[in-house]
Amino acid sequence: MAEYDYDLIVIGAGPGGYVGAIRAAQLGLKTACVEGRETLGGTCLNVGCIPSKALLHGSEKYEEAANGTLARYGVKLGKVELDLAALQADKADAVKGLTGGIEFLFKKNKVDWLKGYGTFKDAHTVEVAGKAYTAKNVVIATGSSVTPLPGVEVDNDKGIIVDSTGALALSKVPAHMVVIGGGVIGLELGSVWRRLGAKVTVVEFLDALLPGMDGDVRKEAAKIFKKQGMELKLGTKVTGASVKGKKATLTLEPAKGGAAETLEADCVLVSIGRRPNVDGLGLENIGLELNSRGQIETDHDFRTKVDGVWAIGDCIPGPMLAHKAEDEGIAVAENIAGQTGIVNHDVIPGVVYTNPEFAGVGLTEEQAKERGEIKVGKFPMMANSRAKTNHEPDGFVKVIADAKTDKVLGVWCIASVAGTMIAEAALAMEFGATSEDIAYTCHAHPTHSEAVKEAAMGVTGKPIHI
């Protein structure tokens, strides 16, 4: 009789957990994955990355039809109407297809799905739905959930004060939506409802949008969103909220102190960040303590301080990104299987899927300057032939390189397809490329990616088209 029921139990079937479970099974480990949702894929596939992209894409199509953009290209339409139920159905279809695909991959790779929520009884025993399962190794991949804002109570069922999950499921377009938080999720979902007809006001505690991104990107973001019709209240904090009938009233005041004001809305989206899902795991039963941010600390190989217990994704330090969790899922499975799994946390791209998109990888200019002398090349999208032809003038590409070695330290871009363009930069940086390497790499014409080449040319010489 085997000492354990499984070689590996993964707690959580989000992008980190399900990928880690599949990779472990591919490597010959008897693997189970614990998941309490009715469908696999975690927040990302069910109420995050995927449904939000479906609404972003659909809302872009609607706006192109409604505001005359398509007419410019000779596509003449009659009266344009929004069928929100059809858009929501398309979103649901995308989610169903992808979550079902993971279930198929579990069966194909012989990963057991333990349905329920997992709690540690000891370091090698996890209880799920009243039954105990043992494993030589356990990976915590429980992800994160929305951070609550004191004084602003979320009730997704009423649809007046909502979090990101509620904002994905609205049954009508609000006349006025207030987004609390000028980060990635707030701007993406705010963009969806603005395009569909809502007035959108973004309230951000800091003096600029998109915390963590390059300073030039943050400045340009404010200009772009204002131009698109969003009202921005920067350097402002929300101190309370009340709901009366079908309206919410927010109390605001300057972040640095000052007179309070009120703001009325039909819908308020609370989007101030996310926090690790660690409650109910029974970490106290295995002697695993959290850091000051409520995260589980690991070493480079994703081991916790408890032998046989590992952790990945949003519940450990680092950016809360699905692709970061996926890479960690593969790496932790390979480490458990005796191979060498590595994630280069210095080269994790981040993308904001608005229109245009905002993307970056590596250091910001501000971070790079703190480390030493740098050179910067910057190229505007309005000088890129493909962007100009497509009437997409907003944005730029910025390449930051070490002044002495020319090694690329960071790349930031704003463009309609910035999320796709940034992959080139990430690959270049993974191989230790210099700006000259990118500049001397032939890029197809006409493409948006030529702007990456031209920005790299700007680091050491002169770009051609400006």
C-alpha positions in Angstrom: 0.0 0.0 0.0 1.3 3.4 -1.0 2.4 5.7 1.9 0.3 8.6 0.4 -2.9 8.8 -1.7 -1.1 11.2 -4.1 2.4 12.4 -5.0 1.0 15.9 -5.2 -2.2 17.7 -4.2 -2.6 21.2 -5.6 -5.0 23.5 -3.7 -6.7 25.8 -6.2 -7.5 25.3 -9.9 -6.7 28.8 -11.2 -4.0 29.5 -13.8 -1.2 28.5 -11.4 -2.9 25.5 -9.9 -4.4 23.9 -12.9 -1.2 24.4 -15.0 0.9 23.0 -12.2 -1.3 20.0 -11.8 -1.3 19.2 -15.5 2.5 19.6 -15.7 3.0 17.4 -12.6 0.8 14.7 -14.2 2.8 14.9 -17.4 6.0 14.3 -15.4 4.5 11.1 -14.0 3.3 12.3 -10.6 -0.1 11.0 -9.3 -1.8 14.3 -9.0 -5.1 15.8 -7.6 -6.3 19.4 -7.7 -8.7 20.8 -5.1 -11.3 23.3 -6.3 -14.5 24.6 -4.7 -15.9 26.4 -7.7 -18.3 24.5 -10.0 -15.9 25.1 -12.9 -12.1 25.1 -13.1 -9.9 28.0 -14.1 -10.1 30.2 -10.9 -10.8 33.9 -10.9 -9.1 34.4 -14.2 -11.3 32.2 -16.4 -14.5 32.6 -14.4 -14.7 36.2 -13.3 -11.5 37.9 -14.4 -9.2 37.9 -17.4 -11.4 36.0 -19.8 -14.9 37.5 -19.3 -13.4 41.0 -19.0 -11.7 40.5 -22.4 -14.9 39.3 -23.9 -16.7 42.5 -22.8 -13.8 44.7 -23.8 -13.7 43.2 -27.3 -17.5 43.4 -27.7 -17.7 46.9 -26.4 -15.0 48.0 -28.8 -17.0 46.6 -31.7 -20.1 48.4 -30.5 -18.4 51.7 -30.1 -16.9 51.4 -33.6 -20.4 50.9 -35.0 -22.1 53.5 -32.8 -19.6 56.4 -33.1 -19.1 56.3 -36.9 -15.7 54.7 -36.9 -16.8 52.0 -39.3 -18.5 54.5 -41.6 -15.1 56.0 -42.1 -14.1 52.8 -43.7 -17.1 52.7 -45.9 -19.2 50.4 -43.6 -22.5 52.1 -43.5 -25.0 51.1 -40.9 -28.5 52.0 -39.9 -29.4 52.8 -36.3 -27.0 51.0 -34.0 -28.5 49.4 -30.9 -26.9 47.6 -28.0 -28.2 44.1 -27.1 -26.5 43.8 -23.7 -28.0 40.4 -23.1 -26.4 39.1 -26.3 -23.0 40.5 -25.3 -23.3 38.9 -21.9 -24.2 35.6 -23.5 -21.1 35.8 -25.7 -19.0 36.4 -22.6 -20.6 33.3 -20.9 -19.9 31.2 -24.0 -16.2 32.1 -23.9 -16.0 31.2 -20.2 -17.9 27.9 -20.7 -15.6 26.9 -23.5 -12.4 27.6 -21.7 -13.3 26.2 -18.3 -14.7 23.1 -20.0 -11.4 22.8 -21.9 -9.5 22.6 -18.6 -11.8 19.8 -17.3 -11.0 17.9 -20.5 -7.3 18.4 -20.0 -7.6 17.1 -16.4 -9.2 13.9 -17.7 -6.7 13.6 -20.5 -3.8 13.9 -18.1 -5.5 11.9 -15.3 -5.6 14.7 -12.8 -8.2 14.0 -10.1 -10.5 16.9 -9.3 -11.3 17.0 -5.6 -14.4 19.1 -5.4 -14.6 21.4 -2.4 -12.3 23.6 -0.4 -9.0 22.3 1.1 -7.9 22.6 4.7 -4.6 21.4 6.1 -4.9 18.8 8.9 -1.1 18.4 8.8 1.6 19.1 6.2 0.7 16.0 4.2 -3.0 15.8 4.8 -5.7 18.0 3.2 -9.3 17.7 4.1 -11.8 18.3 1.3 -15.6 18.2 1.8 -15.2 16.1 5.0 -12.7 13.6 3.5 -9.0 13.5 4.2 -6.5 13.0 1.4 -2.7 12.6 1.9 0.1 13.6 -0.4 3.9 13.7 -0.3 3.8 17.3 -1.6 1.1 20.0 -1.4 1.1 23.1 -3.5 -0.9 26.1 -2.3 -2.3 27.9 -5.3 -5.4 29.6 -3.9 -5.1 32.9 -5.7 -6.6 36.2 -4.5 -9.8 38.0 -4.0 -10.9 41.7 -4.1 -9.7 44.0 -1.4 -12.6 45.5 0.5 -12.8 49.3 1.0 -13.8 50.3 4.6 -17.0 52.3 4.6 -18.1 51.1 1.1 -20.0 47.9 1.3 -20.2 45.7 -1.9 -23.5 44.0 -2.8 -23.2 42.5 -6.2 -26.8 41.2 -6.2 -28.2 44.7 -6.0 -25.8 45.9 -8.8 -25.3 49.4 -7.2 -22.0 49.0 -5.3 -20.1 46.2 -7.0 -16.7 44.6 -7.2 -15.1 43.4 -10.4 -17.3 40.2 -10.4 -20.4 42.3 -10.2 -19.2 44.8 -12.8 -18.9 41.9 -15.3 -22.5 40.9 -14.8 -24.5 44.2 -15.0 -27.8 43.7 -16.7 -28.1 47.3 -17.9 -25.7 50.2 -18.7 -25.5 52.6 -15.8 -26.1 56.2 -16.5 -23.1 57.1 -14.3 -20.5 54.7 -13.1 -17.9 55.7 -10.5 -14.8 53.5 -10.4 -12.9 53.6 -7.1 -9.3 52.8 -8.1 -7.3 53.8 -11.2 -5.5 50.5 -11.6 -5.7 47.9 -14.3 -9.0 46.3 -13.4 -10.8 49.6 -12.7 -9.7 51.1 -16.0 -10.5 48.0 -18.0 -14.1 47.6 -16.7 -14.6 51.4 -16.7 -13.7 51.4 -20.3 -16.2 48.7 -21.1 -19.1 50.6 -19.6 -18.0 54.0 -21.0 -18.0 52.5 -24.5 -21.5 51.1 -24.0 -22.8 54.5 -23.0 -22.1 55.2 -19.3 -20.6 58.4 -18.0 -17.5 57.1 -16.1 -15.7 58.9 -13.2 -12.5 57.4 -11.9 -11.5 58.2 -8.3 -7.8 57.4 -7.5 -6.0 58.0 -4.2 -2.7 58.6 -5.9 -1.8 61.5 -8.2 -1.5 59.3 -11.3 -3.2 56.3 -12.8 -1.7 52.8 -13.1 0.5 52.5 -10.1 3.7 50.5 -10.8 3.9 51.4 -14.5 6.5 53.8 -16.1 6.0 57.5 -15.3 5.6 58.4 -19.0 3.0 55.7 -19.4 1.0 56.9 -16.4 1.0 60.6 -17.6 -0.1 59.5 -21.1 -2.8 57.3 -19.7 -4.5 60.3 -18.0 -4.4 62.2 -21.3 -5.9 59.3 -23.3 -8.7 58.4 -20.9 -9.7 62.1 -20.5 -9.8 62.4 -24.3 -12.0 59.4 -24.4 -14.5 61.1 -22.1 -13.6 59.7 -18.6 -13.6 62.1 -15.7 -10.6 61.6 -13.5 -10.5 62.6 -9.8 -6.8 62.0 -8.9 -5.3 62.5 -5.4 -8.8 61.8 -4.0 -10.0 59.3 -1.4 -13.4 57.8 -0.8 -14.4 58.0 2.9 -17.9 56.5 2.8 -20.9 55.4 0.7 -24.6 55.2 1.2 -27.3 53.6 -1.0 -30.8 55.1 -1.3 -33.2 53.5 -3.8 -31.2 52.8 -6.9 -28.5 55.4 -6.3 -25.3 55.5 -4.4 -23.8 58.6 -2.8 -20.0 58.7 -2.2 -18.2 61.0 0.2 -14.9 62.2 -1.2 -12.0 64.3 0.1 -8.5 65.2 -1.1 -6.0 62.5 -0.3 -3.8 65.2 1.4 -6.7 66.6 3.4 -9.3 69.2 2.6 -13.0 69.8 2.2 -15.3 66.8 1.6 -17.7 66.6 -1.3 -20.3 64.1 -2.5 -20.7 62.2 -5.7 -23.8 60.4 -6.9 -23.8 57.4 -9.1 -26.0 54.6 -10.5 -23.2 52.1 -10.1 -20.0 52.2 -8.0 -17.1 49.8 -8.9 -14.8 49.1 -6.0 -11.4 48.2 -7.5 -8.6 49.0 -5.1 -6.6 45.8 -5.4 -6.6 42.2 -4.4 -5.4 40.2 -1.4 -4.3 36.6 -1.1 -6.8 33.8 -0.4 -5.4 32.2 2.8 -8.4 32.2 5.2 -9.7 28.7 6.0 -6.5 26.9 4.7 -5.6 25.8 8.2 -2.1 27.2 7.9 -1.9 27.3 11.7 -2.2 23.5 11.7 1.2 23.3 9.9 2.9 26.2 11.5 3.0 28.4 8.4 2.9 32.1 9.2 2.1 34.9 6.7 4.2 38.0 6.0 3.1 41.5 6.8 1.1 41.7 3.5 -0.8 38.4 4.3 1.3 36.5 1.7 3.0 33.1 2.0 6.8 33.4 1.7 8.7 30.9 -0.4 12.3 30.4 -1.5 13.4 30.6 -5.2 12.1 27.1 -5.8 8.6 27.9 -4.3 9.2 25.9 -1.1 7.6 27.2 2.0 9.4 26.8 5.4 7.2 23.7 5.9 8.8 20.6 4.3 6.6 19.2 1.5 4.5 22.4 1.3 5.0 24.7 -1.7 3.2 27.9 -2.8 2.7 29.8 -6.1 0.7 32.6 -7.7 -1.2 35.4 -6.1 -0.8 34.1 -2.5 3.0 34.6 -2.7 4.9 37.9 -3.3 5.1 39.3 -6.8 2.7 40.7 -9.3 -0.8 39.2 -9.2 -0.8 38.1 -12.8 -2.2 34.9 -14.4 0.8 34.4 -16.6 3.2 34.7 -13.6 1.2 32.1 -11.8 1.2 29.8 -14.8 5.0 29.9 -15.1 5.3 29.3 -11.4 2.9 26.3 -11.7 5.1 24.7 -14.3 8.3 25.5 -12.4 7.0 24.1 -9.0 5.8 20.9 -10.7 9.2 20.4 -12.3 11.0 21.1 -9.0 8.8 18.6 -7.2 9.5 16.0 -9.9 13.3 16.5 -9.4 13.9 18.7 -12.4 14.9 22.4 -12.5 12.0 24.8 -12.7 12.9 28.5 -12.9 10.9 31.7 -13.3 12.7 34.9 -14.1 10.7 37.4 -12.1 12.6 40.3 -13.6 10.9 39.6 -17.0 7.2 39.4 -16.2 5.2 41.5 -18.7 2.1 43.4 -17.6 -0.7 44.6 -19.8 -3.8 46.8 -19.5 -6.3 45.7 -22.1 -8.0 49.1 -22.7 -7.9 50.7 -26.1 -5.2 51.5 -26.7 -3.4 48.9 -24.6 -0.7 49.7 -22.1 2.1 47.2 -21.6 5.5 47.0 -20.0 8.3 44.6 -19.0 11.3 45.1 -16.8 12.3 48.3 -15.0 10.5 51.6 -15.3 12.7 54.6 -16.2 12.5 55.8 -12.6 13.6 52.4 -11.2 16.4 52.1 -13.8 17.8 55.6 -12.9 18.1 54.5 -9.3 20.4 51.7 -10.3 22.8 53.6 -12.6 23.2 55.5 -15.8 20.8 54.7 -18.6 20.0 55.6 -22.2 16.4 55.9 -23.4 14.9 55.6 -26.9 11.3 56.6 -27.5 9.2 56.4 -30.7 5.6 57.8 -31.1 3.0 55.5 -32.6 1.8 58.4 -34.7 5.0 58.0 -36.7 4.4 54.3 -37.2 3.0 53.6 -40.7 0.6 50.8 -39.6 -0.8 52.7 -36.7 -1.2 55.9 -38.8 -3.0 53.9 -41.5 -5.3 52.4 -39.0 -6.0 55.8 -37.4 -4.4 54.7 -34.1 -2.1 57.6 -33.3 -2.1 57.4 -29.5 1.0 56.0 -27.7 4.6 55.3 -28.0 7.3 52.7 -27.4 10.1 53.4 -24.9 13.2 51.3 -24.6 15.4 51.7 -21.5 19.0 50.4 -21.7 22.1 50.4 -19.5 24.4 53.3 -20.6 27.5 51.2 -20.4 26.5 47.7 -21.6 23.5 48.7 -23.7 21.6 45.8 -22.1 17.8 46.3 -22.3 16.4 47.0 -18.8 12.8 47.8 -19.6 10.4 48.3 -22.4 7.1 50.2 -22.2 4.5 50.8 -24.9 1.1 52.2 -25.5 -0.5 51.0 -28.7 -3.6 49.2 -30.0 -1.8 45.9 -29.8 0.8 46.7 -27.0 -0.1 43.5 -25.2 1.2 41.5 -28.2 4.1 43.8 -29.0 5.5 43.4 -25.4 6.2 39.7 -26.0 9.1 40.6 -28.3 10.6 42.8 -25.6 10.2 40.1 -23.0 11.9 37.5 -25.2 14.7 39.9 -26.0 15.3 40.6 -22.3 15.2 36.9 -21.4 18.1 36.4 -23.8 20.0 39.4 -22.4 19.6 41.5 -25.6 21.0 44.9 -26.1 19.1 47.8 -27.7 21.4 47.3 -30.7 20.2 43.7 -31.0 16.6 44.8 -31.3 17.6 47.7 -33.6 19.4 45.3 -36.0 16.6 42.8 -36.1 14.6 43.1 -39.2 10.9 43.8 -38.4 8.1 43.2 -41.0 6.6 46.3 -42.6 4.1 47.7 -42.1 3.5 46.5 -38.5 3.1 48.1 -35.1 6.1 46.3 -33.9 8.4 48.4 -36.1 8.0 51.0 -33.4 9.9 48.7 -31.0 12.8 48.6 -33.5 12.7 52.4 -34.0 12.7 53.0 -30.2 15.7 50.7 -29.9 17.4 52.6 -32.7 16.7 55.8 -30.7 18.8 54.5 -27.8 22.1 54.5 -29.6 21.5 56.6 -32.7 18.5 58.0 -34.4 15.2 56.5 -35.4 14.5 56.9 -39.1 10.9 58.1 -39.1 11.0 61.0 -36.7 
